[in-house]
Amino acid sequence: MSRMQVVCARPTGRPHGGHPWRQCGPMEAIVLCGIQGSGKTTLYRDRFAATHVHVSLDVLRSRAGEAALVAACLEQGRPFVVDNTNPTAADRARYLEPARAAGFKAIGYLVEGDGRSEHVGPRTAAATARRFVRPAPEEGFDELWHAVPAPGGWRIEPLLTTPPLF
């Protein structure tokens, strides 16, 4: 397998000499969670495109390609954003466990928009919604945020979680 080179996503699009991630930002693994059409890709474009590598099954088209890109980011210390539905803790674990082992800060965003998608039908989104489990700190997140589209941008607040009663 050939080694994948990840280039710093700066506005110029030019690679940097030495260690580009030191110039681009902290070692963060950001995992977006939400049903189809909630606004995950828009959140990525609005908040992270200039500083984080985009990891998306919609773009990469295979788990093998996705795994190779995540591995390259981890190896090179590059911040990245996983832009998939990630409806369950098991889905999120495939990114959180290796990221934390590599010393990355693990950040989760629950993205809740109107749920309308031009890519999938309402039945597909409804099936994802039925399986969806809110992300929780116990999964290994260092931070959890709740993002909702708002006029002129996003309303982003800490994700409120309730500890188990027993």
C-alpha positions in Angstrom: 0.0 0.0 0.0 1.4 3.4 -0.9 1.9 6.0 1.8 -0.8 8.7 1.7 0.4 12.3 2.0 -2.0 14.7 3.7 -1.5 18.3 2.8 -2.4 21.2 5.1 -5.7 22.6 4.1 -4.7 26.3 4.1 -6.4 28.8 1.8 -3.3 28.6 -0.5 -3.5 24.8 -0.7 0.3 24.6 -0.6 2.1 21.9 1.4 4.4 23.1 4.2 8.0 22.0 4.9 8.8 20.2 8.1 5.8 19.5 10.2 2.7 21.1 8.6 0.4 20.1 11.4 2.3 22.3 13.9 1.3 25.3 11.7 -2.3 24.1 11.0 -3.6 23.5 14.4 -3.8 21.1 17.3 -4.1 17.3 17.0 -7.9 17.0 17.0 -10.2 14.2 15.9 -13.6 15.7 15.4 -16.5 13.2 15.0 -19.7 14.7 13.6 -22.9 12.8 14.4 -26.4 13.3 13.0 -28.9 11.9 10.5 -28.7 12.5 6.8 -29.4 16.1 5.9 -28.7 17.5 9.4 -26.0 19.8 8.2 -22.8 17.9 9.0 -21.0 18.7 5.8 -22.1 22.3 6.0 -20.7 22.5 9.5 -17.4 21.1 8.3 -17.2 23.6 5.5 -18.1 26.5 7.7 -15.9 25.7 10.7 -13.2 23.3 9.8 -12.4 23.2 6.1 -9.4 25.5 6.4 -7.7 23.6 9.2 -8.9 19.9 9.3 -8.8 17.1 6.8 -12.2 16.0 5.6 -13.0 12.3 6.2 -16.3 11.3 4.6 -17.6 8.1 3.2 -19.7 10.2 0.7 -16.4 11.4 -0.8 -14.1 8.4 -0.2 -16.7 5.8 -1.2 -15.1 2.9 0.8 -14.3 2.0 4.4 -10.8 1.0 3.2 -10.2 4.5 1.8 -11.6 6.1 4.9 -9.4 3.9 7.1 -6.3 4.8 5.1 -7.0 8.5 5.3 -7.6 8.3 9.1 -4.4 6.3 9.5 -2.4 8.9 7.5 -3.8 11.7 9.7 -2.9 9.9 12.9 0.6 9.0 11.6 1.2 12.6 10.5 -0.5 14.3 13.5 -3.0 16.0 11.2 -6.3 17.3 12.6 -9.3 15.7 10.9 -13.1 15.7 10.9 -15.2 12.6 10.3 -18.3 13.6 8.4 -20.6 10.6 8.6 -23.8 9.9 10.4 -22.1 7.9 13.2 -25.4 6.9 14.8 -24.0 4.5 17.4 -21.2 4.3 19.9 -19.7 1.4 17.9 -19.7 3.5 14.8 -17.9 6.3 16.6 -15.4 3.9 18.3 -13.7 3.1 15.0 -12.3 6.7 15.1 -12.2 7.5 18.8 -10.1 4.6 19.9 -7.2 5.0 17.5 -7.3 8.8 17.8 -7.0 8.7 21.6 -4.2 6.1 21.3 -2.3 8.5 19.0 -2.7 11.3 21.5 -5.4 13.3 19.7 -8.1 15.3 21.5 -11.4 13.7 20.7 -14.3 16.1 20.1 -17.8 15.2 19.2 -20.6 17.3 17.6 -24.2 16.3 17.6 -25.6 18.1 14.5 -29.3 18.6 14.4 -30.8 20.3 11.4 -34.1 19.8 9.5 -33.1 16.4 8.3 -33.8 17.1 4.6 -31.3 15.6 2.3 -31.0 15.7 -1.5 -28.9 12.5 -1.3 -31.2 10.1 0.5 -34.9 9.7 0.9 -36.9 10.2 4.1 -37.1 6.4 4.8 -33.3 6.2 4.9 -33.0 9.2 7.3 -35.8 7.7 9.5 -34.0 4.4 9.7 -30.8 6.2 10.8 -32.8 8.2 13.4 -34.3 5.0 14.9 -30.8 3.6 15.4 -29.3 6.9 16.6 -27.8 7.1 20.1 -26.6 10.5 21.4 -22.9 10.6 21.9 -21.7 10.5 25.5 -18.5 11.3 27.4 -18.2 7.6 28.4 -17.3 6.8 24.7 -14.0 8.7 25.1 -14.8 12.2 24.0 -12.8 15.0 25.6 -15.5 17.5 24.5 -19.1 17.2 23.2 -20.9 20.0 21.4 -24.5 20.5 20.1 -24.6 22.3 16.7 -27.9 23.6 15.3 -28.1 25.7 12.1 -29.1 29.3 12.9 -29.6 32.4 10.9 -26.2 33.6 9.7 -24.4 30.5 10.9 -24.5 28.0 13.7 -25.6 27.9 17.3 -23.0 25.8 19.1 -23.4 25.0 22.8 -22.0 22.3 25.1 -23.9 19.0 24.7 -25.9 18.4 27.8 -25.6 14.9 29.1 -27.1 13.3 32.2 -25.1 10.8 34.2 -26.5 7.4 34.9 -28.8 7.3 37.9 -27.3 4.1 39.4 
